[in-house]
């Protein structure tokens, strides 16, 4: 589960990029949901996407 909060009256470009990457990863995970697919596999899909975008750690 991920929660994203920005406490500012100005959204930093880097924070906006990270938000979009996490949202895209979530969309990939949702699209991968199917009978027989483990939650670990879904998690791996999301994490690999985030890592590919440079935010693995």
mmCIF file of the N, C-alpha and C atoms, coordinates in Angstrom:
data_MODEL
# 
_entry.id   MODEL 
# 
loop_
_atom_site.group_PDB 
_atom_site.id 
_atom_site.type_symbol 
_atom_site.label_atom_id 
_atom_site.label_alt_id 
_atom_site.label_comp_id 
_atom_site.label_asym_id 
_atom_site.label_entity_id 
_atom_site.label_seq_id 
_atom_site.pdbx_PDB_ins_code 
_atom_site.Cartn_x 
_atom_site.Cartn_y 
_atom_site.Cartn_z 
_atom_site.occupancy 
_atom_site.B_iso_or_equiv 
_atom_site.pdbx_formal_charge 
_atom_site.auth_seq_id 
_atom_site.auth_comp_id 
_atom_site.auth_asym_id 
_atom_site.auth_atom_id 
_atom_site.pdbx_PDB_model_num 
ATOM 1   N N  . UNK A 1 1  ? 0.847  -1.157  0.000   1.00 0.00 ? 1  UNK A N  1 
ATOM 2   C CA . UNK A 1 1  ? 0.000  0.000   0.000   1.00 0.00 ? 1  UNK A CA 1 
ATOM 3   C C  . UNK A 1 1  ? 0.900  1.229   0.000   1.00 0.00 ? 1  UNK A C  1 
ATOM 4   N N  . UNK A 1 2  ? 0.553  2.168   -0.808  1.00 0.00 ? 2  UNK A N  1 
ATOM 5   C CA . UNK A 1 2  ? 1.320  3.406   -0.900  1.00 0.00 ? 2  UNK A CA 1 
ATOM 6   C C  . UNK A 1 2  ? 0.379  4.577   -0.692  1.00 0.00 ? 2  UNK A C  1 
ATOM 7   N N  . UNK A 1 3  ? 0.833  5.505   0.099   1.00 0.00 ? 3  UNK A N  1 
ATOM 8   C CA . UNK A 1 3  ? 0.108  6.760   0.285   1.00 0.00 ? 3  UNK A CA 1 
ATOM 9   C C  . UNK A 1 3  ? 1.058  7.883   -0.080  1.00 0.00 ? 3  UNK A C  1 
ATOM 10  N N  . UNK A 1 4  ? 0.592  8.846   -0.829  1.00 0.00 ? 4  UNK A N  1 
ATOM 11  C CA . UNK A 1 4  ? 1.424  9.969   -1.236  1.00 0.00 ? 4  UNK A CA 1 
ATOM 12  C C  . UNK A 1 4  ? 0.766  11.260  -0.791  1.00 0.00 ? 4  UNK A C  1 
ATOM 13  N N  . UNK A 1 5  ? 1.531  12.065  -0.065  1.00 0.00 ? 5  UNK A N  1 
ATOM 14  C CA . UNK A 1 5  ? 1.041  13.346  0.392   1.00 0.00 ? 5  UNK A CA 1 
ATOM 15  C C  . UNK A 1 5  ? 2.088  14.405  0.071   1.00 0.00 ? 5  UNK A C  1 
ATOM 16  N N  . UNK A 1 6  ? 1.656  15.523  -0.417  1.00 0.00 ? 6  UNK A N  1 
ATOM 17  C CA . UNK A 1 6  ? 2.541  16.660  -0.625  1.00 0.00 ? 6  UNK A CA 1 
ATOM 18  C C  . UNK A 1 6  ? 2.010  17.796  0.242   1.00 0.00 ? 6  UNK A C  1 
ATOM 19  N N  . UNK A 1 7  ? 2.866  18.246  1.141   1.00 0.00 ? 7  UNK A N  1 
ATOM 20  C CA . UNK A 1 7  ? 2.461  19.329  2.023   1.00 0.00 ? 7  UNK A CA 1 
ATOM 21  C C  . UNK A 1 7  ? 3.213  20.571  1.574   1.00 0.00 ? 7  UNK A C  1 
ATOM 22  N N  . UNK A 1 8  ? 2.600  21.281  0.654   1.00 0.00 ? 8  UNK A N  1 
ATOM 23  C CA . UNK A 1 8  ? 3.207  22.473  0.080   1.00 0.00 ? 8  UNK A CA 1 
ATOM 24  C C  . UNK A 1 8  ? 2.171  23.128  -0.813  1.00 0.00 ? 8  UNK A C  1 
ATOM 25  N N  . UNK A 1 9  ? 2.361  24.396  -1.070  1.00 0.00 ? 9  UNK A N  1 
ATOM 26  C CA . UNK A 1 9  ? 1.464  25.056  -2.013  1.00 0.00 ? 9  UNK A CA 1 
ATOM 27  C C  . UNK A 1 9  ? 2.042  25.010  -3.420  1.00 0.00 ? 9  UNK A C  1 
ATOM 28  N N  . UNK A 1 10 ? 3.215  24.355  -3.566  1.00 0.00 ? 10 UNK A N  1 
ATOM 29  C CA . UNK A 1 10 ? 3.850  24.236  -4.872  1.00 0.00 ? 10 UNK A CA 1 
ATOM 30  C C  . UNK A 1 10 ? 4.355  22.806  -5.045  1.00 0.00 ? 10 UNK A C  1 
ATOM 31  N N  . UNK A 1 11 ? 3.935  22.150  -6.111  1.00 0.00 ? 11 UNK A N  1 
ATOM 32  C CA . UNK A 1 11 ? 4.351  20.777  -6.367  1.00 0.00 ? 11 UNK A CA 1 
ATOM 33  C C  . UNK A 1 11 ? 5.685  20.777  -7.106  1.00 0.00 ? 11 UNK A C  1 
ATOM 34  N N  . UNK A 1 12 ? 6.695  20.252  -6.475  1.00 0.00 ? 12 UNK A N  1 
ATOM 35  C CA . UNK A 1 12 ? 8.030  20.132  -7.041  1.00 0.00 ? 12 UNK A CA 1 
ATOM 36  C C  . UNK A 1 12 ? 7.996  19.177  -8.241  1.00 0.00 ? 12 UNK A C  1 
ATOM 37  N N  . UNK A 1 13 ? 8.748  19.484  -9.288  1.00 0.00 ? 13 UNK A N  1 
ATOM 38  C CA . UNK A 1 13 ? 8.766  18.658  -10.510 1.00 0.00 ? 13 UNK A CA 1 
ATOM 39  C C  . UNK A 1 13 ? 9.190  17.226  -10.197 1.00 0.00 ? 13 UNK A C  1 
ATOM 40  N N  . UNK A 1 14 ? 10.191 17.049  -9.337  1.00 0.00 ? 14 UNK A N  1 
ATOM 41  C CA . UNK A 1 14 ? 10.654 15.703  -8.993  1.00 0.00 ? 14 UNK A CA 1 
ATOM 42  C C  . UNK A 1 14 ? 9.553  14.924  -8.276  1.00 0.00 ? 14 UNK A C  1 
ATOM 43  N N  . UNK A 1 15 ? 8.867  15.570  -7.342  1.00 0.00 ? 15 UNK A N  1 
ATOM 44  C CA . UNK A 1 15 ? 7.769  14.900  -6.647  1.00 0.00 ? 15 UNK A CA 1 
ATOM 45  C C  . UNK A 1 15 ? 6.647  14.532  -7.607  1.00 0.00 ? 15 UNK A C  1 
ATOM 46  N N  . UNK A 1 16 ? 6.385  15.411  -8.549  1.00 0.00 ? 16 UNK A N  1 
ATOM 47  C CA . UNK A 1 16 ? 5.357  15.122  -9.560  1.00 0.00 ? 16 UNK A CA 1 
ATOM 48  C C  . UNK A 1 16 ? 5.756  13.912  -10.393 1.00 0.00 ? 16 UNK A C  1 
ATOM 49  N N  . UNK A 1 17 ? 7.019  13.827  -10.781 1.00 0.00 ? 17 UNK A N  1 
ATOM 50  C CA . UNK A 1 17 ? 7.508  12.682  -11.557 1.00 0.00 ? 17 UNK A CA 1 
ATOM 51  C C  . UNK A 1 17 ? 7.391  11.385  -10.754 1.00 0.00 ? 17 UNK A C  1 
ATOM 52  N N  . UNK A 1 18 ? 7.788  11.427  -9.484  1.00 0.00 ? 18 UNK A N  1 
ATOM 53  C CA . UNK A 1 18 ? 7.694  10.236  -8.641  1.00 0.00 ? 18 UNK A CA 1 
ATOM 54  C C  . UNK A 1 18 ? 6.244  9.798   -8.502  1.00 0.00 ? 18 UNK A C  1 
ATOM 55  N N  . UNK A 1 19 ? 5.360  10.740  -8.286  1.00 0.00 ? 19 UNK A N  1 
ATOM 56  C CA . UNK A 1 19 ? 3.938  10.411  -8.170  1.00 0.00 ? 19 UNK A CA 1 
ATOM 57  C C  . UNK A 1 19 ? 3.445  9.696   -9.430  1.00 0.00 ? 19 UNK A C  1 
ATOM 58  N N  . UNK A 1 20 ? 3.804  10.225  -10.591 1.00 0.00 ? 20 UNK A N  1 
ATOM 59  C CA . UNK A 1 20 ? 3.369  9.624   -11.849 1.00 0.00 ? 20 UNK A CA 1 
ATOM 60  C C  . UNK A 1 20 ? 3.933  8.223   -12.024 1.00 0.00 ? 20 UNK A C  1 
ATOM 61  N N  . UNK A 1 21 ? 5.198  8.026   -11.654 1.00 0.00 ? 21 UNK A N  1 
ATOM 62  C CA . UNK A 1 21 ? 5.824  6.706   -11.766 1.00 0.00 ? 21 UNK A CA 1 
ATOM 63  C C  . UNK A 1 21 ? 5.106  5.695   -10.878 1.00 0.00 ? 21 UNK A C  1 
ATOM 64  N N  . UNK A 1 22 ? 4.808  6.078   -9.644  1.00 0.00 ? 22 UNK A N  1 
ATOM 65  C CA . UNK A 1 22 ? 4.115  5.179   -8.730  1.00 0.00 ? 22 UNK A CA 1 
ATOM 66  C C  . UNK A 1 22 ? 2.705  4.876   -9.242  1.00 0.00 ? 22 UNK A C  1 
ATOM 67  N N  . UNK A 1 23 ? 2.028  5.862   -9.771  1.00 0.00 ? 23 UNK A N  1 
ATOM 68  C CA . UNK A 1 23 ? 0.696  5.651   -10.335 1.00 0.00 ? 23 UNK A CA 1 
ATOM 69  C C  . UNK A 1 23 ? 0.757  4.703   -11.536 1.00 0.00 ? 23 UNK A C  1 
ATOM 70  N N  . UNK A 1 24 ? 1.738  4.883   -12.405 1.00 0.00 ? 24 UNK A N  1 
ATOM 71  C CA . UNK A 1 24 ? 1.909  3.994   -13.557 1.00 0.00 ? 24 UNK A CA 1 
ATOM 72  C C  . UNK A 1 24 ? 2.219  2.571   -13.102 1.00 0.00 ? 24 UNK A C  1 
ATOM 73  N N  . UNK A 1 25 ? 3.039  2.428   -12.069 1.00 0.00 ? 25 UNK A N  1 
ATOM 74  C CA . UNK A 1 25 ? 3.353  1.099   -11.531 1.00 0.00 ? 25 UNK A CA 1 
ATOM 75  C C  . UNK A 1 25 ? 2.084  0.443   -10.985 1.00 0.00 ? 25 UNK A C  1 
ATOM 76  N N  . UNK A 1 26 ? 1.270  1.216   -10.302 1.00 0.00 ? 26 UNK A N  1 
ATOM 77  C CA . UNK A 1 26 ? 0.012  0.690   -9.778  1.00 0.00 ? 26 UNK A CA 1 
ATOM 78  C C  . UNK A 1 26 ? -0.887 0.218   -10.926 1.00 0.00 ? 26 UNK A C  1 
ATOM 79  N N  . UNK A 1 27 ? -0.976 1.011   -11.973 1.00 0.00 ? 27 UNK A N  1 
ATOM 80  C CA . UNK A 1 27 ? -1.796 0.627   -13.127 1.00 0.00 ? 27 UNK A CA 1 
ATOM 81  C C  . UNK A 1 27 ? -1.303 -0.686  -13.741 1.00 0.00 ? 27 UNK A C  1 
ATOM 82  N N  . UNK A 1 28 ? 0.022  -0.841  -13.848 1.00 0.00 ? 28 UNK A N  1 
ATOM 83  C CA . UNK A 1 28 ? 0.581  -2.092  -14.374 1.00 0.00 ? 28 UNK A CA 1 
ATOM 84  C C  . UNK A 1 28 ? 0.206  -3.267  -13.479 1.00 0.00 ? 28 UNK A C  1 
ATOM 85  N N  . UNK A 1 29 ? 0.291  -3.055  -12.178 1.00 0.00 ? 29 UNK A N  1 
ATOM 86  C CA . UNK A 1 29 ? -0.073 -4.119  -11.245 1.00 0.00 ? 29 UNK A CA 1 
ATOM 87  C C  . UNK A 1 29 ? -1.537 -4.499  -11.362 1.00 0.00 ? 29 UNK A C  1 
ATOM 88  N N  . UNK A 1 30 ? -2.392 -3.519  -11.472 1.00 0.00 ? 30 UNK A N  1 
ATOM 89  C CA . UNK A 1 30 ? -3.829 -3.796  -11.607 1.00 0.00 ? 30 UNK A CA 1 
ATOM 90  C C  . UNK A 1 30 ? -4.110 -4.558  -12.900 1.00 0.00 ? 30 UNK A C  1 
ATOM 91  N N  . UNK A 1 31 ? -3.461 -4.163  -13.982 1.00 0.00 ? 31 UNK A N  1 
ATOM 92  C CA . UNK A 1 31 ? -3.675 -4.838  -15.263 1.00 0.00 ? 31 UNK A CA 1 
ATOM 93  C C  . UNK A 1 31 ? -3.163 -6.266  -15.251 1.00 0.00 ? 31 UNK A C  1 
ATOM 94  N N  . UNK A 1 32 ? -2.186 -6.563  -14.381 1.00 0.00 ? 32 UNK A N  1 
ATOM 95  C CA . UNK A 1 32 ? -1.613 -7.910  -14.326 1.00 0.00 ? 32 UNK A CA 1 
ATOM 96  C C  . UNK A 1 32 ? -2.440 -8.871  -13.470 1.00 0.00 ? 32 UNK A C  1 
ATOM 97  N N  . UNK A 1 33 ? -3.406 -8.357  -12.744 1.00 0.00 ? 33 UNK A N  1 
ATOM 98  C CA . UNK A 1 33 ? -4.220 -9.214  -11.883 1.00 0.00 ? 33 UNK A CA 1 
ATOM 99  C C  . UNK A 1 33 ? -5.035 -10.177 -12.736 1.00 0.00 ? 33 UNK A C  1 
ATOM 100 N N  . UNK A 1 34 ? -4.897 -11.458 -12.404 1.00 0.00 ? 34 UNK A N  1 
ATOM 101 C CA . UNK A 1 34 ? -5.623 -12.506 -13.119 1.00 0.00 ? 34 UNK A CA 1 
ATOM 102 C C  . UNK A 1 34 ? -5.643 -13.747 -12.238 1.00 0.00 ? 34 UNK A C  1 
ATOM 103 N N  . UNK A 1 35 ? -6.585 -14.625 -12.487 1.00 0.00 ? 35 UNK A N  1 
ATOM 104 C CA . UNK A 1 35 ? -6.609 -15.864 -11.710 1.00 0.00 ? 35 UNK A CA 1 
ATOM 105 C C  . UNK A 1 35 ? -5.256 -16.590 -11.807 1.00 0.00 ? 35 UNK A C  1 
ATOM 106 N N  . UNK A 1 36 ? -4.761 -17.035 -10.675 1.00 0.00 ? 36 UNK A N  1 
ATOM 107 C CA . UNK A 1 36 ? -3.514 -17.785 -10.650 1.00 0.00 ? 36 UNK A CA 1 
ATOM 108 C C  . UNK A 1 36 ? -2.252 -16.938 -10.529 1.00 0.00 ? 36 UNK A C  1 
ATOM 109 N N  . UNK A 1 37 ? -2.381 -15.617 -10.625 1.00 0.00 ? 37 UNK A N  1 
ATOM 110 C CA . UNK A 1 37 ? -1.221 -14.735 -10.501 1.00 0.00 ? 37 UNK A CA 1 
ATOM 111 C C  . UNK A 1 37 ? -1.080 -14.364 -9.016  1.00 0.00 ? 37 UNK A C  1 
ATOM 112 N N  . UNK A 1 38 ? 0.091  -14.643 -8.451  1.00 0.00 ? 38 UNK A N  1 
ATOM 113 C CA . UNK A 1 38 ? 0.281  -14.380 -7.022  1.00 0.00 ? 38 UNK A CA 1 
ATOM 114 C C  . UNK A 1 38 ? 0.463  -12.893 -6.742  1.00 0.00 ? 38 UNK A C  1 
ATOM 115 N N  . UNK A 1 39 ? 0.186  -12.530 -5.504  1.00 0.00 ? 39 UNK A N  1 
ATOM 116 C CA . UNK A 1 39 ? 0.396  -11.137 -5.110  1.00 0.00 ? 39 UNK A CA 1 
ATOM 117 C C  . UNK A 1 39 ? 1.881  -10.785 -5.195  1.00 0.00 ? 39 UNK A C  1 
ATOM 118 N N  . UNK A 1 40 ? 2.756  -11.763 -4.968  1.00 0.00 ? 40 UNK A N  1 
ATOM 119 C CA . UNK A 1 40 ? 4.191  -11.532 -5.098  1.00 0.00 ? 40 UNK A CA 1 
ATOM 120 C C  . UNK A 1 40 ? 4.581  -11.168 -6.515  1.00 0.00 ? 40 UNK A C  1 
ATOM 121 N N  . UNK A 1 41 ? 3.944  -11.789 -7.485  1.00 0.00 ? 41 UNK A N  1 
ATOM 122 C CA . UNK A 1 41 ? 4.208  -11.482 -8.891  1.00 0.00 ? 41 UNK A CA 1 
ATOM 123 C C  . UNK A 1 41 ? 3.742  -10.070 -9.223  1.00 0.00 ? 41 UNK A C  1 
ATOM 124 N N  . UNK A 1 42 ? 2.584  -9.708  -8.715  1.00 0.00 ? 42 UNK A N  1 
ATOM 125 C CA . UNK A 1 42 ? 2.061  -8.351  -8.941  1.00 0.00 ? 42 UNK A CA 1 
ATOM 126 C C  . UNK A 1 42 ? 3.013  -7.330  -8.323  1.00 0.00 ? 42 UNK A C  1 
ATOM 127 N N  . UNK A 1 43 ? 3.454  -7.599  -7.098  1.00 0.00 ? 43 UNK A N  1 
ATOM 128 C CA . UNK A 1 43 ? 4.386  -6.708  -6.421  1.00 0.00 ? 43 UNK A CA 1 
ATOM 129 C C  . UNK A 1 43 ? 5.680  -6.571  -7.219  1.00 0.00 ? 43 UNK A C  1 
ATOM 130 N N  . UNK A 1 44 ? 6.179  -7.674  -7.730  1.00 0.00 ? 44 UNK A N  1 
ATOM 131 C CA . UNK A 1 44 ? 7.423  -7.659  -8.516  1.00 0.00 ? 44 UNK A CA 1 
ATOM 132 C C  . UNK A 1 44 ? 7.265  -6.802  -9.767  1.00 0.00 ? 44 UNK A C  1 
ATOM 133 N N  . UNK A 1 45 ? 6.154  -6.908  -10.442 1.00 0.00 ? 45 UNK A N  1 
ATOM 134 C CA . UNK A 1 45 ? 5.884  -6.106  -11.642 1.00 0.00 ? 45 UNK A CA 1 
ATOM 135 C C  . UNK A 1 45 ? 5.954  -4.619  -11.298 1.00 0.00 ? 45 UNK A C  1 
ATOM 136 N N  . UNK A 1 46 ? 5.305  -4.239  -10.205 1.00 0.00 ? 46 UNK A N  1 
ATOM 137 C CA . UNK A 1 46 ? 5.288  -2.832  -9.792  1.00 0.00 ? 46 UNK A CA 1 
ATOM 138 C C  . UNK A 1 46 ? 6.675  -2.355  -9.407  1.00 0.00 ? 46 UNK A C  1 
ATOM 139 N N  . UNK A 1 47 ? 7.367  -3.132  -8.593  1.00 0.00 ? 47 UNK A N  1 
ATOM 140 C CA . UNK A 1 47 ? 8.693  -2.731  -8.122  1.00 0.00 ? 47 UNK A CA 1 
ATOM 141 C C  . UNK A 1 47 ? 9.705  -2.658  -9.261  1.00 0.00 ? 47 UNK A C  1 
ATOM 142 N N  . UNK A 1 48 ? 9.622  -3.590  -10.210 1.00 0.00 ? 48 UNK A N  1 
ATOM 143 C CA . UNK A 1 48 ? 10.541 -3.558  -11.349 1.00 0.00 ? 48 UNK A CA 1 
ATOM 144 C C  . UNK A 1 48 ? 10.334 -2.302  -12.187 1.00 0.00 ? 48 UNK A C  1 
ATOM 145 N N  . UNK A 1 49 ? 9.091  -1.880  -12.346 1.00 0.00 ? 49 UNK A N  1 
ATOM 146 C CA . UNK A 1 49 ? 8.815  -0.664  -13.104 1.00 0.00 ? 49 UNK A CA 1 
ATOM 147 C C  . UNK A 1 49 ? 9.403  0.560   -12.398 1.00 0.00 ? 49 UNK A C  1 
ATOM 148 N N  . UNK A 1 50 ? 9.197  0.629   -11.098 1.00 0.00 ? 50 UNK A N  1 
ATOM 149 C CA . UNK A 1 50 ? 9.730  1.743   -10.320 1.00 0.00 ? 50 UNK A CA 1 
ATOM 150 C C  . UNK A 1 50 ? 11.261 1.750   -10.385 1.00 0.00 ? 50 UNK A C  1 
ATOM 151 N N  . UNK A 1 51 ? 11.875 0.587   -10.296 1.00 0.00 ? 51 UNK A N  1 
ATOM 152 C CA . UNK A 1 51 ? 13.333 0.475   -10.390 1.00 0.00 ? 51 UNK A CA 1 
ATOM 153 C C  . UNK A 1 51 ? 13.815 0.912   -11.766 1.00 0.00 ? 51 UNK A C  1 
ATOM 154 N N  . UNK A 1 52 ? 13.107 0.477   -12.807 1.00 0.00 ? 52 UNK A N  1 
ATOM 155 C CA . UNK A 1 52 ? 13.479 0.849   -14.173 1.00 0.00 ? 52 UNK A CA 1 
ATOM 156 C C  . UNK A 1 52 ? 13.457 2.358   -14.355 1.00 0.00 ? 52 UNK A C  1 
ATOM 157 N N  . UNK A 1 53 ? 12.589 3.028   -13.629 1.00 0.00 ? 53 UNK A N  1 
ATOM 158 C CA . UNK A 1 53 ? 12.471 4.483   -13.719 1.00 0.00 ? 53 UNK A CA 1 
ATOM 159 C C  . UNK A 1 53 ? 13.471 5.215   -12.813 1.00 0.00 ? 53 UNK A C  1 
ATOM 160 N N  . UNK A 1 54 ? 14.311 4.430   -12.086 1.00 0.00 ? 54 UNK A N  1 
ATOM 161 C CA . UNK A 1 54 ? 15.371 5.040   -11.295 1.00 0.00 ? 54 UNK A CA 1 
ATOM 162 C C  . UNK A 1 54 ? 15.073 5.257   -9.828  1.00 0.00 ? 54 UNK A C  1 
ATOM 163 N N  . UNK A 1 55 ? 13.997 4.659   -9.322  1.00 0.00 ? 55 UNK A N  1 
ATOM 164 C CA . UNK A 1 55 ? 13.627 4.853   -7.922  1.00 0.00 ? 55 UNK A CA 1 
ATOM 165 C C  . UNK A 1 55 ? 13.480 3.544   -7.165  1.00 0.00 ? 55 UNK A C  1 
ATOM 166 N N  . UNK A 1 56 ? 14.329 2.571   -7.467  1.00 0.00 ? 56 UNK A N  1 
ATOM 167 C CA . UNK A 1 56 ? 14.234 1.270   -6.833  1.00 0.00 ? 56 UNK A CA 1 
ATOM 168 C C  . UNK A 1 56 ? 14.417 1.267   -5.326  1.00 0.00 ? 56 UNK A C  1 
ATOM 169 N N  . UNK A 1 57 ? 15.337 2.048   -4.841  1.00 0.00 ? 57 UNK A N  1 
ATOM 170 C CA . UNK A 1 57 ? 15.587 2.083   -3.394  1.00 0.00 ? 57 UNK A CA 1 
ATOM 171 C C  . UNK A 1 57 ? 14.661 3.078   -2.748  1.00 0.00 ? 57 UNK A C  1 
# 
